[in-house]
Amino acid sequence: MSDKRRFASKAVHSGTQHIEGAVNTPIFQSSTYKLTDERYAGWAAGAQHTLLYARLSSVNSEACVEKICALEDAEDGELFASGMAAISTTLMGLLSQGDHIVASADVYGGTYGLMTEELPRFGISTTMADMQDPSSYEAAIQENTKILYIETITNPVIKICDIEAMAEIAKRHNLLLIIDNTFASPWGCQPISMGADLVIHSTTKYLGGHSDIIGGAVVGRADLISQMFIKKVHFGGSPDPHNCYLLERGMRTLAIRMPVHCSNAATIAKRLEAHDLVELVHHPTLASHPDYEVASRMIPKGTGMLAFTVKGGDEAALKFMRALNIIFEATSLGGVESLVECPFNSSHMFVPEEVRIAAGLGAGFVRMSLGIEDVEDLWDDISQALESSN
Ligand SMILES: Cc1ncc(COP(=O)(O)O)c(C=O)c1O
């Protein structure tokens, strides 16, 4: 699916179906499609991308797949009902009993749970290495390793992975490199151009962009995607047409939303670093960030995600969050509205304190997803809430 247009034009136009001259892809709220000779032929040929039944594909899912493939420069893709459906179908679909993955304990908590609690029940094991150190991934490779699994940007400490170095290792050992690119979005990073075989998104986040859908996508090598299609049909985690319609609408503005998310986060990060009531700020545009150099190659335009430590520990962090007026206390990220959470009482609630601290989540740690509000309103809100925290 090669599309030579520039990113913003692809975000608006690629994949959009102008049925009956409609400017937008209409919502095809139909579970099944009339069987024609052409569709029977598509069915006989494997059914991928043939409009037969909405668990396989729909007009709206096809439009989204084409757009995401254009944005990620991917050969083909499949859409799912959630990011976790995309991840679980990918791993369960491509691996068999006895296979092994190298991943990192920093992966998204749901992915970590899948790798440590579910996959071992089917004889698929995972060794956790350090995403910041590609040589630790190489050292963890075994004879039965099939996949190196990474995230472009980790949550919540905002570590940046050197995708090119990981791709070189994967190629040398004949392994698949699978990258969750949710935090960067294709505007921020295009891992396929750096050697990834498959790219996964929780479309719930930046691609949807409005905190109104749950969805997922996998794009990449066509031979792998056609295997994944069968697994999606068997496991059944497909999105409904209305969900796809909202995703497509969200993606059309990706290229204008992302620069604002990123510049708001960079501005707030710089100001927080100079603030008396803040101890440590994690944002890759700051020279103090340990992955500053890697980030300048992997995500040169930055990220809308930010983390920092409020002086005074978790109690002060809670007071800070509850004093915010514009920024909403909620889990998730990547929407037009800014969201904030403390990992200790949300995403990492069940992680023992010593493990949290070892992972860099000391007392007072706050994670923020910067939206596209006016940055001065965000700063006014953050400054007054910091004053209330002590
Ligand atoms: C990096 C990352 N990957 C995957 C997921 C799972 O996505 P979903 O919630 O859409 O299932 C999340 C959810 O927060 C995430 O942050």
The ligand as a MOL file (V3000), in Angstrom:
LIG
                    3D

  0  0  0     0  0            999 V3000
M  V30 BEGIN CTAB
M  V30 COUNTS 16 16 0 0 0
M  V30 BEGIN ATOM
M  V30 1 C 1.6980 1.4190 25.2750 0
M  V30 2 C 0.3510 0.7710 25.3790 0
M  V30 3 N 0.1080 -0.3190 24.6440 0
M  V30 4 C -1.0760 -0.9550 24.7050 0
M  V30 5 C -2.0870 -0.5110 25.5390 0
M  V30 6 C -3.3880 -1.2580 25.6030 0
M  V30 7 O -4.3310 -0.5810 24.8270 0
M  V30 8 P -5.9210 -0.6760 25.0700 0
M  V30 9 O -6.1970 -0.0290 26.3830 0
M  V30 10 O -6.4780 0.0350 23.8880 0
M  V30 11 O -6.2660 -2.1300 25.0800 0
M  V30 12 C -1.8820 0.6410 26.3090 0
M  V30 13 C -2.9480 1.1270 27.2050 0
M  V30 14 O -2.7790 2.0460 27.9730 0
M  V30 15 C -0.6240 1.2860 26.2310 0
M  V30 16 O -0.3590 2.3750 26.9730 0
M  V30 END ATOM
M  V30 BEGIN BOND
M  V30 1 1 1 2
M  V30 2 1 2 3
M  V30 3 2 2 15
M  V30 4 2 3 4
M  V30 5 1 4 5
M  V30 6 1 5 6
M  V30 7 2 5 12
M  V30 8 1 6 7
M  V30 9 1 7 8
M  V30 10 2 8 9
M  V30 11 1 8 10
M  V30 12 1 8 11
M  V30 13 1 12 13
M  V30 14 1 12 15
M  V30 15 2 13 14
M  V30 16 1 15 16
M  V30 END BOND
M  V30 END CTAB
M  END
